[in-house]
Amino acid sequence: MKKVLCTLGVCVGLYAANACEICGCGVGNYYIGILPQFDHRFIGVRYHFNSFRTRLNSDPAQFSEDFYQTVEIWGGWNIGKKFQILAFVPFNFNHQESDEGVVDLKGLGDVMLLANYKLLDIRPDSSSKSISHEVWIGGGIKLPTGKFTIDPTNPDVAAVANTQLGSGSTDFLLNLMYNVHINKLGITTTANYKINTANKEEYKFGNKFLASSFFYYALPVSNIVISPNLGILYEHTEHSELSANKIDLTGGKILQGSVGAEIGINRLSIGFNTQLPIAQNFAENQTKAKVKGMVHVSFAF
């Protein structure tokens, strides 16, 4: 069962289809999430959703209710004992209801590729307790495969940008992960940074920093391993820009709590989690992030 036990992998946190009317927490985001433990390769399907609510303090008649869903094909490949490649192909379903009407978009999102290197791997020997440590470093690229079309002269350009299927830009990812396993208890702590570039419309989503820590415990039940997990995540997003000028009321920060579980059945992995805001500040508190959720089914081979 050790081969199919789902750990918290490269746990980065937020969703590639997030959006809101003002803050810019939109398609410039990304989500890696919970990775299955696999020896060679895995492939799977994930579904995740996210929602925001916006109401302007200066004019409460201006509002937005946003609901964003992604169905994603993802996979990983271990090359030797030190290298790992991951790929994510999302299909987004964006729904926004506002004082100006309803907007629905669906289609291919931005494809993401990552490569990780195992910098440290300390395994227990027969004379010590069952404690192991891993340190991974890595980076990647997010490709502009999702559609992005805006009018830069639109006074609501930030709202329009956040309803797009992709960011229209080639972006770069950096990550650092530390895993420690003590018998059946595991802790995964990560720090990640996403560097966004300007697209052809000269729109640039704000760079993002995210730190997270997850605790999980493996509970064998017959030929099944159930691993409940708890986590905390902090995110800080910089201002978005248009033609190198900052866009007001974009960017922000949020602290979230997460609860979920991973279930391993032979080579099959099933997992889910729910993330709830603890504290947040987007668009001078005019935008509120609501509940987020994810479920996946993956197969190691």
HELIX and SHEET records of a PDB file:
HELIX    1   1 VAL A  157  ALA A  161  1                                   5    
HELIX    2   2 ALA A  283  ASN A  285  5                                   3    
SHEET    1   A 5 GLY A 101  LEU A 108  0                                        
SHEET    2   A 5 PHE A  83  SER A  98 -1                                        
SHEET    3   A 5 PHE A  63  ILE A  79 -1                                        
SHEET    4   A 5 ARG A  41  ARG A  55 -1                                        
SHEET    5   A 5 THR A 287  ALA A 289 -1                                        
SHEET    1   B 7 GLY A 101  LEU A 108  0                                        
SHEET    2   B 7 PHE A  83  SER A  98 -1                                        
SHEET    3   B 7 PHE A  63  ILE A  79 -1                                        
SHEET    4   B 7 ARG A  41  ARG A  55 -1                                        
SHEET    5   B 7 LYS A 292  ALA A 300 -1                                        
SHEET    6   B 7 LEU A 268  PHE A 282 -1                                        
SHEET    7   B 7 GLY A 252  ILE A 265 -1                                        
SHEET    1   C 9 GLY A 101  LEU A 108  0                                        
SHEET    2   C 9 PHE A  83  SER A  98 -1                                        
SHEET    3   C 9 MET A 112  ILE A 122 -1                                        
SHEET    4   C 9 ILE A 131  LYS A 142 -1                                        
SHEET    5   C 9 ASP A 171  ILE A 182 -1                                        
SHEET    6   C 9 LEU A 185  ILE A 195 -1                                        
SHEET    7   C 9 LYS A 208  TYR A 217 -1                                        
SHEET    8   C 9 ILE A 224  THR A 237 -1                                        
SHEET    9   C 9 LEU A 219  VAL A 221 -1                                        
SHEET    1   D 3 TYR A 203  LYS A 204  0                                        
SHEET    2   D 3 GLU A 241  LEU A 242 -1                                        
SHEET    3   D 3 ASN A 245  LYS A 246 -1                                        
END                                                                             
